[in-house]
Amino acid sequence: WFVGIQPPTDHENVNGYDPVPDFRAIDDNDENTTLIDLAHLPGQEKRLVISTEGIVKLGEVLAQAYFENR
């Protein structure tokens, strides 16, 4: 599994929930899980909507993680 970790969106429905510790615990205990830091993706104009530039960068980051971990 490749799990991307993005900075949380600023919205009242999700503020206060931080899944990163749970993902890190899974990663620490499962050799088939790879966490991918996506904090460096281009900014988003709208909440929960990644720009075209962001989607392209996301694909590049996921592909790089895949090839480094196969």
C-alpha positions in Angstrom: 0.0 0.0 0.0 1.2 3.5 -0.8 -0.5 6.0 1.5 -0.2 9.7 0.7 -0.2 12.1 3.6 -1.3 15.6 2.7 -1.7 18.6 5.0 -5.2 18.7 6.3 -7.7 21.1 4.8 -8.9 23.8 7.0 -12.6 22.9 7.5 -14.6 22.6 10.7 -15.7 19.1 9.8 -12.2 17.8 9.8 -10.3 20.1 12.0 -9.1 18.3 15.1 -8.7 14.9 13.3 -5.1 13.9 12.7 -4.8 10.5 11.0 -1.0 10.7 10.6 -0.2 8.9 13.9 -2.5 6.0 12.8 -0.9 5.8 9.4 2.6 5.9 11.0 1.6 3.0 13.3 0.4 1.0 10.3 3.6 1.8 8.4 5.8 0.8 11.4 4.1 -2.6 11.6 3.5 -3.5 8.0 6.3 -3.9 5.6 3.9 -3.7 2.7 2.9 -0.1 3.5 4.8 3.0 2.3 3.9 6.5 3.6 4.4 9.3 1.1 4.7 12.9 2.2 2.6 15.1 -0.1 3.1 18.3 1.8 5.0 19.8 -1.1 2.2 19.5 -3.7 1.2 22.8 -5.3 -1.4 24.8 -3.4 -5.1 24.2 -3.9 -7.4 27.0 -5.0 -10.5 25.2 -3.5 -10.8 23.0 -0.5 -10.4 19.3 -1.3 -9.7 20.1 -5.0 -6.2 19.6 -6.3 -5.2 21.7 -9.3 -4.1 20.1 -12.6 -0.5 21.0 -11.6 -1.0 19.2 -8.3 -2.5 16.1 -10.0 0.5 15.9 -12.3 2.9 16.3 -9.3 1.0 13.7 -7.3 1.4 11.2 -10.2 5.1 11.8 -10.3 5.5 11.4 -6.6 3.5 8.2 -6.5 5.4 6.7 -9.5 8.7 7.6 -7.9 7.7 5.9 -4.6 6.5 2.8 -6.5 9.8 2.4 -8.4 11.9 3.0 -5.3 10.0 0.4 -3.3 9.4 -2.5 -5.7 
